[in-house]
């Protein structure tokens, strides 16, 4: 059996993009993830237009609203909310997605790059997640066996 994931991740800095790419590679390799039917926001932006390729879309209210609403559908229809999280680079959009996932009763897994493991994280992110794993564990994490686990680092 496989699970669909809603893949939350920032991609606004080089570090976020690197973590995004590594997590995507890992979930594609994970046998318990149905990647074909998962919701990857960058692959589901309104009219197929990606804001990272067309920054002028940030001024387009139709594009912004439709992309946001599409992401809401993605959170609602996915089995799991999977977040790639950089402790020192909070992403407010990820925070909103986490709130939606929690409100909808989704299982929430936070993935932290190995080199950032143990760094302090935001209290709200800490409190909302059901499990925290290192990025190196993502390819083999069994999404069919949800478990609870505390983060080993501090909060701020």
C-alpha positions as CSV (number, residue, x, y, z in Angstrom):
1,X,0.0,0.0,0.0
2,X,1.1,3.5,-0.7
3,X,0.2,7.0,0.7
4,X,-0.2,10.3,-1.1
5,X,1.7,13.2,0.3
6,X,1.3,16.9,0.2
7,X,4.9,18.1,-0.1
8,X,5.5,21.3,1.8
9,X,8.9,22.9,1.2
10,X,10.4,26.3,0.6
11,X,12.4,26.9,-2.5
12,X,13.3,30.5,-2.1
13,X,17.0,30.2,-1.2
14,X,19.8,28.0,-2.4
15,X,19.6,26.0,0.9
16,X,15.9,25.5,0.6
17,X,16.2,24.5,-3.0
18,X,18.9,22.0,-2.2
19,X,16.8,20.5,0.6
20,X,13.7,20.5,-1.7
21,X,15.6,18.6,-4.4
22,X,17.0,16.0,-1.9
23,X,13.5,15.4,-0.4
24,X,11.9,15.0,-3.8
25,X,14.5,12.4,-4.8
26,X,13.9,10.5,-1.5
27,X,10.1,10.5,-1.8
28,X,10.4,9.3,-5.4
29,X,12.5,6.4,-4.1
30,X,10.2,5.6,-1.2
31,X,8.1,2.5,-1.9
32,X,5.4,3.6,0.5
33,X,4.7,7.0,-1.3
34,X,2.4,7.2,-4.3
35,X,4.4,10.0,-6.0
36,X,2.2,9.9,-9.1
37,X,-0.9,10.9,-7.2
38,X,0.8,13.1,-4.5
39,X,0.4,16.8,-4.5
40,X,3.6,18.8,-5.3
41,X,2.6,22.5,-5.2
42,X,5.3,23.6,-7.7
43,X,3.8,21.0,-10.1
44,X,0.2,22.2,-9.5
45,X,0.3,26.0,-9.9
46,X,-2.6,27.7,-11.7
47,X,-2.5,27.2,-15.5
48,X,0.8,25.3,-15.1
49,X,2.6,28.6,-14.6
50,X,5.3,28.4,-12.0
51,X,6.1,31.6,-10.0
52,X,9.8,30.6,-9.8
53,X,9.9,30.8,-13.6
54,X,7.4,33.8,-13.9
55,X,7.9,36.1,-10.9
56,X,5.5,38.6,-12.4
57,X,2.7,36.3,-11.4
58,X,3.1,37.5,-7.8
59,X,1.1,40.6,-9.0
60,X,-1.6,38.5,-10.6
61,X,-4.5,38.1,-8.2
62,X,-6.3,35.4,-10.2
63,X,-3.1,33.3,-10.4
64,X,-2.3,33.8,-6.7
65,X,-5.9,33.0,-5.5
66,X,-6.3,30.0,-7.8
67,X,-2.8,28.6,-6.8
68,X,-3.6,29.0,-3.1
69,X,-7.0,27.3,-3.5
70,X,-5.4,24.5,-5.5
71,X,-2.9,24.0,-2.6
72,X,-5.9,23.8,-0.2
73,X,-7.3,21.0,-2.3
74,X,-4.0,19.3,-2.3
75,X,-3.7,19.4,1.5
76,X,-7.3,18.2,1.9
77,X,-7.0,15.3,-0.5
78,X,-3.6,13.9,0.5
79,X,-3.0,11.3,3.1
80,X,0.1,12.8,4.7
81,X,1.5,16.3,5.0
82,X,5.3,16.0,4.5
83,X,7.4,19.1,5.3
84,X,11.0,19.8,4.4
85,X,12.0,22.2,7.1
86,X,15.0,24.4,7.4
87,X,15.3,25.6,11.1
88,X,16.8,29.0,10.4
89,X,14.7,29.7,7.4
90,X,11.0,29.8,8.4
91,X,8.5,29.8,5.6
92,X,5.2,31.4,6.4
93,X,3.5,29.5,3.6
94,X,4.6,26.2,5.1
95,X,3.1,27.4,8.4
96,X,-0.2,27.9,6.8
97,X,-0.1,24.5,5.1
98,X,0.8,22.9,8.4
99,X,-2.2,24.6,10.1
100,X,-4.6,23.3,7.3
101,X,-3.2,19.8,7.6
102,X,-3.6,19.8,11.4
103,X,-7.2,21.1,11.1
104,X,-8.0,18.4,8.7
105,X,-6.5,15.6,10.8
106,X,-3.6,14.8,8.5
107,X,-0.6,12.9,9.7
108,X,2.3,15.4,9.7
109,X,6.0,14.5,9.2
110,X,8.7,17.1,9.4
111,X,11.9,16.3,7.5
112,X,15.0,18.2,8.6
113,X,18.3,18.1,6.6
114,X,20.9,16.0,8.5
115,X,23.3,18.9,8.9
116,X,20.5,20.9,10.6
117,X,19.2,18.2,12.9
118,X,19.2,19.3,16.5
119,X,19.0,23.0,15.7
120,X,16.2,24.9,17.5
121,X,12.9,25.0,15.6
122,X,9.8,27.2,15.9
123,X,7.5,26.1,18.8
124,X,4.5,26.0,16.6
125,X,6.2,23.7,14.1
126,X,7.4,21.5,17.0
127,X,4.0,21.3,18.4
128,X,2.0,20.6,15.3
129,X,4.1,17.7,13.9
130,X,3.5,14.0,14.7
131,X,7.0,12.9,13.7
132,X,10.4,14.3,12.9
133,X,12.9,12.5,10.7
134,X,16.3,13.3,9.3
135,X,16.4,13.8,5.5
136,X,18.6,10.7,5.1
137,X,15.8,8.6,6.6
138,X,13.1,9.8,4.2
139,X,13.6,7.3,1.3
140,X,13.0,4.4,3.7
141,X,10.4,5.9,6.1
142,X,7.3,3.7,6.2
143,X,4.3,6.0,5.7
144,X,2.0,3.0,6.2
145,X,3.1,2.8,9.8
146,X,2.5,6.3,11.3
147,X,4.2,6.8,14.6
148,X,4.7,9.7,17.0
149,X,8.2,11.0,17.8
150,X,9.5,14.1,19.5
151,X,12.1,16.3,17.9
152,X,15.5,16.1,19.6
153,X,16.3,19.8,19.4
154,X,15.2,22.8,21.3
155,X,12.4,25.2,20.4
156,X,12.3,28.9,20.2
